[in-house]
Amino acid sequence: MVVGELAESADLLVIGGGPGGYAAAIRAAQLGREVTLVERNGAAGLGGVCLHVGCIPSKALIELAGAAHRTGELAAAGLHADGVAVSLERFQAWRGELCARLARGVGELLAKGEVRIVHGEARFNRPDRVAVRTPDDRALFFEFQHAIVATGSRPVDLPGLRVDDERVLDSAGALALTRTPKTVAVVGAGYIGLELGTALAKLGARVTVVEALDRVLPSIDESLTAPVRRRLRALGVDVRLRTTAERIEGDSLVVAGPDGEDRVEAERVIVAVGRIPNTEELGLAAAGIPVAPSGRARGSEDGRGDAAPAGEGGLIEVGEDMRATERIAAIGDVVAGPALAHKATAEAAVAAEALSGLPAAFDARAVPEVIFTDPEIGTVGLTEDQAREAGLDPVVATFPLAASGRAGTLDARDGFTRLVTDRATDRVIGVHIVGPHASELVAGGALAIELMASPGDVAATIHPHPTLSEGLHEAAALALGHPIHVSG
């Protein structure tokens, strides 16, 4: 791109239209800023990876697979649904309409804030200037007062298993399948790999999961993953730990494990080994933006197995106000911490407010993580081990799902709600839920931590019956030494 062309003036420029980017644009517009949002896919790309090839379509597929599989599991309860069939071709049409409708909704919200949307790819060429390459190969230039980088992340590639969208797929390709493969090898036992593998197993595929480390969901406390491991076995999923994917030969994936090489039959191979930030093409050096060579920034937070791994590089270093420089902030997957849409959205508000002159800092006491495996996992705050490592004296109370009447109506017995309290301050510091709808329930735990609630506060809050939310109440009562539905 030619530097020196006539540039337009931009008050606040947002690069990237995903959950972080569009939220930042909306919040900045609410604060009276004139906002320009640059999105590589234009208005059709609003919502980013999360909406189009991530969170929304994956949960739609998981819901479909779960509903189809559940009809067989409820035979003992009297449900007979012979001949249940799933058409992934019809599913793709349905999910396409769903994602398009949600993207249009985002566009309408931006339009109400008078946010200008520019279709193209942005690159900094000065600390206050970007060039945008449009789809018709024109160059637009913007000189900005402030900017927010929200370009997200992309799947990691593996040498020898390059994604070709035919035999070898990334997560986006797996979500675009129009029929269920007979055999599938999933490379990576993080949350993306296990979510996809579980869904495909429920749809009838014979699934093998290949993981180089010695356990599944390596970034999650191992005690939370035990029910998931049992469920994978019940679904017939073959989990190969301490095993690496080497190459494809014929109709098989060649893997190397503790006992040497083996062949795994695989009509399709799904590579789900993590994500890396989209920063290398942004011209960050020209903007004076520091990048963490270790793949980390804002070091107070831990990453997760499915975010940019340590050593991968590319993460932007920012302060608590999300600023990388005086003019430029960065949010979401391009900064440290878990690669989660809700974290990006929270950071978006901080960045927009800080750049607009308001006192703002990203000071979340806990960022909840949710994993849509079977059973689901919802975790927020510290585990017992993390609390001890931090020098705290944790009190741990675990209420088993088997003691829940509502769980019984769902024929769900394997799981629990766990409350971690700091003995010295009598505050809830962690809530960990494994079971149906854990993704919804964990928000109550996040609220308890943010409000610095005590177990007495939680126990004194009336929870409706019969619901799964009672698990949090029961765990709090157990921590206080007077449980009702389990023995103390």
N, C-alpha and C positions, 0 to 999 in steps of 0.2 A: 504494500500500500504506500502511496506517495504521501510523505509528511509535508505539511505546509499548505495543503488545500484549505479553502475557506471552510471554517467550522461553524456549526450551529451552537448556540448557547443552551446548556442544559442545567437546570437548577439541581435536581437530584436524579442521578442515573442509576438504574438497577440493571445488573447483568445477570440474566437467568430468570425464567418464569415459573420455576417449581414452587413447592410449598413455602420455602423461605423467601424467594424472590417476590412472588406476588403478594405475600403478606406484608413484606417490607414496603412495597409500592403503595398498598392500600393504607397502611399506617402513616406513611409519610404524607400522602394526599390528605388524610384526616387532619394532619398538623399544618396544612396550608402550603405544603411544598408543591411545586410544579414538577411532576415526575415523568421521566421517560424510561420505559422498560424495554431492554433489548433481549429478544428470545430467538434462538437459532431456528426454531420451527414456527415462528410467528404465532398468531392467535391460536392456531391448532395445537401448539405445543404447550399452552398454558396448563399448569398443573405438574409439568415435568415428568420425570421417570415415575414418581410415586403414583400419579393419576393414570398414566397411559400404559406403562409396562412394569409396574411395581406393586405398591400397596393395594390399589383398588382391584386390578384384574386378578392378582394372586389370591386375595381374600374371596373374590367372587368364585374362583375355581375351587378353593378349599371348601366353600359353603356348598357348592354343587356336589363335589365328591363326597362330602360328609353326609349330605341328605340322601344321596343314592345308596351309600353303604349302610346307613342307619336303618333303612327299611328291612334289611336282612337281620340286623341285630335285635330288632324289637319283636321278632317272631314269638318269643316266650311271653311277651306282654299282650299278644293277641293280634299283632299287625301282620297281615299277609298281603304282600304286594308282589306277586309273581310277575315276571316279565319286565321289571324296571330296566330301562335302557337310557343311556346318556349319549346325546349327540354333541360332540365337541364342535362340530361345524355350526350348529345352531347357537351353541354357547358363544362362539367367537362373534357372531353377528350381534347377539344380545349385549355382550360386554363392550363391543365397539360403540353401540348406541349409548350405553351407560357412560362410558368415558367421554364421548363427544358431548353429551348433555352436561356433565360436570364441568368440562372445559369451557363450554359456553357460559355456564354460571359464573365461573371465575372471570371471564371476559366482561360479563355484565357488571360485576362488582368493580372491576378496574375502570370501566366506562363511566360509572357513576362518580368515581373519583377523578375523572378527566385525565386518567393516566394514558399517555401516548405509548403505543406499542410499535416497536421497530423490529422488522424481520431481518435477522442477520447474525453474524458472529463478530463479537467485539474483541479488540486487542488494544491494550494501552500502548501509547507511544510517547506519553509524557505523564508526569504526575497529576495533571489536570485535564487529560485529553485521551479519548479513545477513537479508534477507527473501526468502522463497522462494515464488514463485507456482506453485501446483500445477495440473495439468491440469483439475481441477474448480473452478478459480478460487478456491481457498482461499489464505490467506496464512499461512505458517509462519515463525517467527522463531527465529534461533539466535544466541546469544552465544558466541563462540569464544575459546579461548586462543590458537590459531594457525590460519592458513588458507593454502591454496595455490591460486592461480588457474591453471587449466589449461584454458581455454575454447577453445583452438584458433583456426582461421581459416576463412575462406570464400572462394569465388571472387570475383574482381573483376568487376563489371558494366561494360558499355560503353554509352555513350549511343548511341542509335540501333539497338542490337542487344540489347535486353532479353531475357533468357532467359524463354521461355514454355513450355518443356518439350515443344514440338511441333516447330516449325521451328527455333528457336534453342535450343541446349542448352548447359549447362555440363558440366563433366567428369562429374558424377554422372549427368546425363541421358544422356550418351554411353555410359556404362557400363550403362545400363538398356535399350538398344536391343534389340528383339526380332527385328529383321531388319536385314540390311546395306543401307544406302542405296546407290543407284547412284552418286550424287555427293555429296561432302562437302567443305565448306570449313572448315578449321581456322584460327581466328584466334589467332595466338600460336605462335612456334616455340621456346618453352621446353621443359622436359622433359615436362610434361604434354601439351602439344600434339603433340610429335613421337612420344611413346609411343602416344597414341590414333590419330594419323594413320597411323603405320606399321602398327598392328594392323588398322585398317580397310582399308588398301590390300592387305594380305595376304589379307583376307577377300573381296576383289573390288571394293571401292569405288574410284571414281576420285577421288583426293584432291588438293586444292589447299591448301597452307599459306600463310597470309598473315602476314608479319612486318614490323612498322614499322621495325625496326633493320636493319643491313646484313649480319647473319649469323644463322645458327641457333644455338641454345643460347648466347645472348650472355653468360651468366655463367660459361661453361666455356672454358678455354684453347682457342684456335681450332685448334691443331694436333691436339687430341684429337677434334675434330668432323669432320675430313676424311673418315675412313672412313664416318661416318654420312651425310654429304652424298652420297658416291658410291652408297651403298646406297639412299638415297631416290630418286636418279635411276634406278637399276636397277629399282626397284619402280614406276616411273612416277609418282611423286609430284611435282607441280608446285609448286616453292617460289618464292613471290613475295616478294623482299626489298625493303626501303625502300618498303613498300606498306601502306596502312591500309585497314581495312574501314569503309565509309561507311554503307551502308544495304541493305535488301533490296528488290528490285523484281522482282515476278513470281517466276520460278523461279531467279533469279540473285542473287548477292551483288555489289553494286557496290563496287569497290575503286579506290583512287587510288594510282598508282605514279609512278615517274619520268617515264613517258610520258603521264601523264594518267589519266583514268578508264577502267576496263575492267569487263567483266561476267564473273563466274565462276559457272558453273552449279553450283547447290548445292541438293540436295534437303534436306540438313540443314546447319546452321551450328553449329560447336562453338566456343564462346568459352573460350579458355584463356590468359588474359593475366596471370595472377598471382593471389595470394591476399592478403587483408587480415585483421588480427587481430580476433577477436570480443571487443572490450573496451568499445565505446561504450555498451552497455546495462548495464554492471556497477556503475555508481555509484561509480567509482573516486575521484572527488573527495571524496565523503563519507567514504571510508576513508583519505584522506590519501595516496593512491598516486600518485606522479609518473608522467606519461606523456610519452614523447619526441615532441615535435611534428614532428620530422624523420622519423619512422618508424624511428628507430634507438634502441637502448639498448645498454649494455655495449659501447661503441664499439670494443673490441679485435677484434671479429669482423666479417667482411664478410658482407653478405647475399647472396642469389642471386636470379636473375631471377624465380623463381617464388615467392619469399617476399614479404612486405610490401615494396613498393618505397619507396625513400627519398622523403620528402615526403608519403607517404600518411598517416602518423601512426598513433596508436593503440597503439604498442608501450610496454610497461611498463618503466620503468628499474629495474634490479636490480643488486646487487653480485655479487661472486664466489660468495657463499653463496646466491644466488638470492633474497635478501630485497629486497622493495620498501619495507617498513617493518619495525619490530621484530617485529611480529606476523605479517605477511603476506609470503609468497613468491609468485613467479610463474615459470612454466616453459613451454617449448614454443614454439608459434607466436606467443604474445603477448609474447615477449621477442626480443631481437636474435639474428641468426644465421640459418642456413638452416632452413627450415620442414620439418624431418625428424623422423620418429617416433623414430628411435634417439637423436637429440639430446635430445628431450623426455624419453625414458626415463632417460638419463644425468643430466639436470638434476633429475629427480624424486627420485632417490636423494639428491642433494646437498641439495635443499630439505627433504626429510623429516628427514635427519640433522641439518642445521643448526638447524631449528626444535625438534629434540628434544635440543639441548644438546651435540651432538657437533661436533668440529672438521671442517668440510667446506667444500669450495670446488670450483666447476666450473673445472677446470684441464686440460682435454683439450688435448694438444698438437696434435691434428688430429681433425677430424670428417669421416669418409668420406662422400662423395656417390656415389650410384649412379643411373644413368639406364638404363632398360630399353628403349633404342632397339635398332636392329639395325645394326651390332653394339652390344653393351652398352658402357657407359663406367663405370669405377670409378675415382674419383680421391680422393686423400687427401694432405694436406700441401701443400707449396709447389711450384709450377711453376718452371721455370727463370727466367722473367721475374719472378715474385714474389720469388724468392730474390735476384735482382740488385737489385730495388727495396728489399729489406730490408738491403742492404749486404753480402750474403754472396757467396762465390765458388763457384758451383755447378759440380759435375761431373755431366754428364748421360750416361746410357747407355741406349740403346733396343734392345731385342731384338725383331725382327720376328716376327709370328705365322707368316709364311710359312716360317720356319725350325723350327717346332714340328711334330714328328711327330704328336702328338695332334691338333693343329689340322688337319693333313692328313686325318686320319680323319673329321673333321667337315666336310671340304671348305670350311674357313674359312681365308682367306689374308690378309684385309685387317684389320690391327690390329697391336698391339704391347704390350709391357710396358716402361715407362720408369721408371728409377730416378734420382732427383735426390739428390745427396750434397753436403754442405758440405765443401769442401776443407780448411778450417782445423780443423774438429773431427772430420772423418772419420765423420760421422754421416749416416744416411739422413734426409732432410728431406721427401721427396716420393715417392709411388709413383702412377703413372697407367697404367691398363690399359684397352685398347680391344680387345674381342673377345668370343667366347662366354664366358658365365659370369663376366664381369668383376665383376659385383655380388658374387659369392661370393669371388673371388680377392683383392679389394682389402683384405679384412680382414687378410691376412698383411702387407700394407704398413702398415696402421694399427698393427699390433702392433710392427713394426720401428721405427716412429717413436716410439711410446710408450716402448719399451724403450731408446731411443737407440742402436739397433744400428748397427754399421758395415757397409759392403758386404762386408767380410771375414766378419762374423758371418753374414750372409745366405748368402754363397757356401759357407761351411763347414757350413751346415745342409743335410742330405741331403733333397732333394725327390724324390718318387716319379715313376717313369717307366712308361708314357707318360702324362703329365698336362699340363694347361695351367698348373698351378702352377710347372712348371719354368721358365716365363718369368721369374719373379722371380729364381730362382737364376742363370739365364743372364745377365740384366741386371746382376746383382751381379758376376759373373765378368767381364763386359765392362767394367764400371767399374774393376775391378782390373787390367785389361790382359791377361787370359788366358782369353778365351772359348773354348769348345769348338765350338759349332755355328754360329758366324758368324765371319767374319774380323775381327780387331781393327782 
